[in-house]
Amino acid sequence: MPEKLLRYKIAGFPLPLYLGILATLYACMRIGCVPDGMVGGFFLLMVIGEGLNTLGKTVPVVRTYLGGSVACILGGAILASLGLISDGAMQTVNAFVNEQGFLVFYIAALICGSLFSIDRDLLLRATVKILPTAVIGLAVGCTTVGCLSLFMGYRFLEGILMIAIPMTSGGMTAGAVPLSSIYAQALGQEAGEVLTRIAPATVLGNIVAIVFAALANRLGEKYPKMTGHGQLINDGREVRKNPPVVPTFAKLGTGLIISLAFYQVGELLHTFFSVVPTYAWMIILAILAKTFRLLSEELEEATRAWGQFAISGWTAAALTGIGITLIDLKTIMSGMTLFYFMTVVIGVLAITLTAAFVGCKIMGFYPLEAAIAAGMCTTNMGGSGNVAVLSSAERMELLPFAQIVTRSCGALMLTLGGIMIHLLQ
């Protein structure tokens, strides 16, 4: 093996040792002895995820335009679609990511860690401005999609209902699936038939947003005046920076409990007020705790430490899990035409550019941060989509704002879809 390759390290391992671990994993998949539960799920996602992340950061063209995050998502989706991950391993990963709560565990750490890393005054100022920015972007994007869909033989309203709203409804589980039931009841069709029709827009919109986020990051590197490097508001006020966190085992344990406690209380409130999703309750509670200083500085620091640990340790694994279990390339390709693809791309672009313009000129945001948090995060697949987009943009600091936008705008689009579908007769 060339000496240059020997110097590479993946997940801290020298390349030959990493390849040995990867070969062991592949042999276990072929034989069918990948352990069930978190042991097999963690091992598979961390080994494959760190490898894809390294490829994305080292292969010249991929490194320049996409980066490690997109490589993890698309690489995971490609491996799954090509059958390179055995059926048993697929079941283990799907259960670990979506049923046993790995993504919930990861996203809860990110939400709390990022919220308690933001200056209190900045958080309050930005929250009241970002939703109007996102709504204006959605209005322009939906109109654009409706006009373009006329060239595919759709009616204007049909294009909005079958492409724009599924693309901006907040993902698959919280968006496209309930939307298909709403549409099916109004149209007198089977929900599965409707879901097959609208799912490609949901999945493709997510992928386009992820790619756009990577390109936005590159644009920010080329034109640094366009970006706050993760800071949303550009109003001239000085933002208080938190001192660097020095993690300890005790702090990590405390931060873990705090993040799960916020999620648990959010789940409790969701049980009684189901119209508000658990993550939305969690964000509201964290904002209130931040606003009224309910946690001591020591506890906030522990929460930040836990969030940083989750980002550094599990982001590649989480993104690969999203790609393997939630990005279905076969669904995207079913019924796909070039013009359908271009309609989705231009729709996402219209939302993104509008959010950037409104955010910059009216709301006092940095244009790139507004484009990402109030634009691209309206066309992704919920909490996992936010993680994918912000990882791709290398701006995980925007996660609280992205979650607010995704949950609020997703609920708005579901409501509008339920009303407007009755006009499509």
N, C-alpha and C positions, 0 to 999 in steps of 0.2 A: 504494500500500500504506500503511495507517495507520501513523502515526509510532510507536505502541506496538509494533506487530509488527516494525518495523525494528530495534528495540532488542534483540530476541531473538537469541541466538547458539546455534547447534547445532554441537557438536564444534569450537567456537572460531570458526566461520564466521558472518558476518552472515546473517540469514535469506534474503535474496534470493540470495546466493551459494550457500548450502546447497541451496536449491530448484533452482538451475541444475545443481549436481552431481547431485542426485537425478534430475532430468530426463534428464541424460546417461546415468545408470545405467539408467533405464527404457528409453531408446531402444536401448541396447546389448542389453538383454534381449529386446526385440521383434525386433531385427535378428538376434540370435544371435551377437553378437561379444563376450560377456563372456569374458575370458581364463580359461583353465583354471588349476587349481592355486591356490596361495596368493595370487596377484595378484588374480584375480577373486573368490575367496572372501573375502579380507580386505576388499577394497573394498566388496563388496555388504553384508557383515555390519556393517561399521563405519558405513557411510552410513545404512542402514536402522535399525540398532540405535540409533544416537545420536538419530535422529529419533523413534523410538518411546519412548526413554528420556525425551526432552524432553517429549513429549506426556503421558507418565505422570506427570511432575512438575509439569505446568502446568494440565492440564484439571481443573477443580475436583473433580468426584466421583471420578474416577480417582485424582487426587493424594491425596485424603483417605483412601480405603479400600484402594487397591491400591499405587500408586506406580509408579516407573519400571521396576523389575525385572519386575513382573507384566505391565506393558504390553509389554515386550520379548518375553516368552515367549508370551503369548496373542496379541499382535499378529503375531508371526512365524508362529504356527500358523494364524491366520485368513488371512493373506496367502497362505500355501501352499495352504490348503484352497479358497480362492476362485480359485486359478489366476493370481494377480497376479504370481507369480514364474514365469518361463518354464521349460519342461522342461530346457533346457540349463543355465540358471542353477541350477535345483534340483540337477541332477547335480553341478555344480561345487561347490555349497555342501555337499552331502552328503559328497562325497569329501574336501573340505577339513576338515570338522568331524569326521567319523567314521573316515575311512580314512587321511588324511594327518597326523592327530594334533594338530589345533589344540586340541581339548578336553584331550587328554593334556598338551600343552605348557602350557596355561593352568592346569589343576588341579594339575600338579606344582609350578608356581610358588606357587600358593595354599597347598598343604599345607606346603611347606618354609618359606615366608614366615610363615605363621601359627604353626607349631610353634616356630620359633625366636624368635617374639615373645612366647611365654608364659613366665612365670616357672617355673623348673625344679621347685620344690617344689609349686607349684600344679598343674602338669601331672601329676605323679605322684599327688597326692591325688585329683584329679578322675577319672583314668582308671579307678581300681579301683572307683569308685562308680557310674559312669554306665551300665555294662552291666546291673547288677541293676535299675536304675531302668527301663531300656528294656524288659527282659524282663517285668517286672511289668505295664508298660503294654500290651505285646503280648498278654499273657494276658487282660487285661480287654477289650481291643479285639476279639480273636478271639471271645471268648465273647459279646460284644454282637452282633457280626455274625452269629454262628450263631443266636442267638435271633431277631433281626430277619428272617433269611432264611426262617424258618418261615412268615411271612406272605406270602412269594412262592411258596410251594409247594415250597420246598427242604426237605430234611432238615437237621437241626442240623449234622451233620458235613459235609454237602454244601456248606452255606453257608460254612463255615470253609475248606474245600478249594478252592472255586471263586471265592471273593471275598476272604476275609481273608488267606489265605496268598499268593496272587498279588499282593495289594496291599502286602505287607510282605516280599517275597522279594528285594528289592534291585535292582529295575529290570527292564528288558526283556531285555537281552543276558545279564546274569548271573543273572536271576531267572526271568521268565516263560518264556523260551525253553527253558532246561533243564528247568524244571518241567513244561512241556507234554510233553516227551519222557518224563519219569518217569511222568506220569499216563497217557500214551498206551500205554506198555508194560504198565502194570498193568490198564488198562481194555480193552485190545485195540482201540483206536481210532487214527486218524491223528493225528500230532502237530499238523498244521496245523489240524485241526478243534478240538482241545483249546485251542490257542493263541488261536483266534478267540473262544472262549468266555471265557477268563480274561484276555485282554489289556485289555478295557475297565476292569476293576478296577485293574490296574496303572497305566494312564495316568490314570484319573480320580482315584485316590488321590494321585498326584503333584500334579495340579492343585489339588486341595482343600488339600493341605499347603502349597502355594505361597500360596494365598489366605489361609489361616489365619495364615501367617507374617506377611503384610502387616498383617492385623488385630491380631496380637500386638504388632507394632511400635507401632501406634497406641495399643493398650492401655497399653503401657509409657510412652508419652508422657503419657498421662492420669493414670496411677498409677505414678509413678517408684519407689515403694518396692517394687514387684513385680519390678524388673529390676536386674541388675548392669551393664546397658548393654554386654553382650558378655562380661562376666566371669561364669563359671559358679558358682564356689563362694562361699558366703556364710557363712563360719565364723568371722568376726571377725578372722582373721589378716590382717596387712598384706601386700599384694601388691606386689612390687618392680616398678616401672615402668621399661621400657627408655627410655633417652634418645631424643629424636626423631632419626630417620635423615636425614642430609643426603646425598641420592643424588648420585653422580658416574657418569660413563660407565664408569669402571673398576669401580666397585662393581656396577653393573648387569650388566656382563659376567661378573664373578666369580659373582654370585648366579645368573645363568642357568646357568652350568656346574655349580654345586652342585646346583641343583634337578634338572637332567637326570641328573646322576651318581647321585643317590639313586634316581631312577626306573629308571635302567639297572641298578643293583645289585638293585633290587626285581624287575625283569624276569628277571634272572639267577637269583635264588633261586626265583622262580615256575616257572622251567623245570625245576628239580630237585624242588621241593615244590609241585606245581600246586594242591594243596588250598587253599593260601593265596593270595589274589589279589595282583597286583602292587602295587596301592595299599596293601593291608594291610602287605605287606613294607616298602614305602616308609615308612609311618607308624612301624612297629616300629623300623626303622633310625634314623629321625630322633629318635624318643624315646630310643633308646640313646645316640645322639650327644649329645643334650641332657643326658641323665642323667649321663654320664661326662665331659661337657665335652670332647668330641673335637675340636670346632672352636673356634678362637680367637674372641674377641669381635669382631675385625675381620671374620672370615669370616661369623659369625652376622649381623652388621650388613649385610653385602653381601646375604645371603639375604633379610633382611627388606626391604631396599630393592627387590630384584627382585620380591618378592611384592606390595609396595605399588604398584609400577609396573604389574604385570599387572592388579591390581584397578582402578586408575584408568583404564588405557588400554583394556582389552579386555572388561570385564564386560558392557557392553551388547551387544557383538558376540557374545560367548559365549552369552548368554541368548537372543538372537535366533536364533542357530544351533540352540540346543536346541529352541526353539519351531518352527522351520521343519522340522527333520529328525527330531525325536524325539517331538513331540506331534502325534499323528494324530487330529484331531477327528472324522474319519469313523469311525475305530475306536471312539471313545468313543460315538458316536451309534448305532452298530449294536447293536440289541437293548436300547437304553437305555429304561428306564421310570422314572417318578418315584420309585417305591419303591426301585428298584435304586440310583438316585442318592442317595436319602436314607439308605439302608443304608451306603453308602460314607462319606458325610459324617459320619453318627453314629459309625461305626467309627473314623474318624480323630479325631473329637472325643473319643471315649472314651479312646483311646491318649494323646492330648495332655493331657487333664485328669488322667489317672492319673499320667503322668510328672511333671506339675507338682506334684501332691500328694505323691507319694513323694519326689521330689527335694527339695521344700521341707521337708517334715516329718521325713524320715528321714535323707536324705543330706547336708543342709546346702547345697543349691543354691538359687540364686534361682529362683522359680517359672517365670518366663517363659523363662529360658535353659534350664531343664530341659524345659519343654514343647516348645521348639524342637529342641534337640539330641537329647534322649532320646525325644521323642514324634513330632514331625512328620517328623524325618529317618529314621524307620523305615518311612514310607509313601511315600517318594519313589523316583525312578528312579536309584539308584546315585550315582556321583560327580557327574554332571551335575545330578541332582536335588538333591543337597546344595548345590551352587552356587546353584541357582535358589531354594531355600527360604531359605538364609542371606542371599542378596542381597535377597530380598523382605523379610526381617526386619531388614535392615541390621545383621547380626551375623556378618560373615565371620570374626571371631575364633574362632568356635566350630567352624570347619571340621575341625580335627584330631579333636575329639570326635565330630562328626557322621560322619566317615569310619569311625571305630572302631565306632560304633553300626551304621551301615548295612551294613558288610561282615560284622561278626560276627552280627548278627541276621538278615541275609539268608541266610547259610549255615545258621543254626539253623532258619529257616522252611523252607528247601529240604529239610533233613533230616527235619523233622517231616512235611512234605507227602509225602515219599517213603515214610515209614512208615505214615501214616494213610490214604493212598489205597487200601491193600490192605483196609481195613475198609469201603470204600464199594462193596460188592458186592450 
